[in-house]
């Protein structure tokens, strides 16, 4: 939430100078983005000293309070260190040279898991996780700087240019539009977790987490297709090749929709078996809830696809309002489900949410832009 939309805004706004090969235009904005990211990192670091407030809020047992406060501060420190690196990652994403970065990130994550395992064996407890995170940050930072240094003309971005001071309020104001997505997604996740824990106790939380595990994982895979397409579609828009951009979007939509359908069928056939294997048959999961999970995956894909275009076309009102409408529809749906206190009803109310407020707002924005899309997309 503290990122406040700076990262997605940076990716979108970095595309134009990189597309036209004029990095001198980008220098003030890039330096302003670094300054904002450093301030955000400091905010997160100092936030680590508020752990006593969370001790009271979560009613942490006295025996764990010291460890909680130290680990909370350590995690905030690690997260804050990564914030100034975000503009450099945005450069790679805007330049579309992120494939090797993903490979290094995945490799460092696997190695960090090994370090965590070793740490547990040596008796370091939860500090082993901090060790693994430190290793990931070091590896990813070093490789990111290496990749960014290979961008032609990159040293221009680091030259003294005091115009960045004037750019700070401008960047921050524009980022508030993209911040709507991260803020309301975080609030929606928090609201959903709170409702599950209040309605179904800890056993219900465990059942929900396991029952939605496969679907959540598959949705993250599907999201990567859209995240990776954001910069290429934006580049086509900057090159004034809107028709080609729409065709590429159509190809992306058809592929992800088909992929989501296959994944939904997979969920229908294997989700119940997975739950039984994972919990050794100790958690009862209604079969109707599995159908809700499969339906949600398709609904999520449709909504995620249509939410991509307003960001590419910089339709500011839709970028701001669609996440808000999506959160409100989620709140209303889960509030209705809470009155019935039934896991299946809860799952179905959650499943239909992507097709309500957020999708409506995105379609409304595309109509305002008079964007020519095939009619069957709107039918879908």
Secondary structure as UniProt FT lines:
FT   TURN            2..5
FT   HELIX           6..20
FT   HELIX           23..25
FT   HELIX           27..47
FT   HELIX           48..50
FT   HELIX           51..58
FT   HELIX           62..83
FT   TURN            84..85
FT   HELIX           86..95
FT   HELIX           99..121
FT   TURN            122..123
FT   TURN            125..126
FT   HELIX           127..149
FT   TURN            152..153
FT   HELIX           154..158
FT   TURN            162..163
FT   HELIX           164..211
FT   HELIX           213..238
FT   TURN            239..240
FT   HELIX           242..279
FT   TURN            280..281
FT   HELIX           287..313
FT   HELIX           316..338
FT   TURN            339..341
FT   HELIX           343..352
FT   HELIX           353..355
FT   HELIX           357..368
FT   TURN            369..370
FT   HELIX           375..379
//
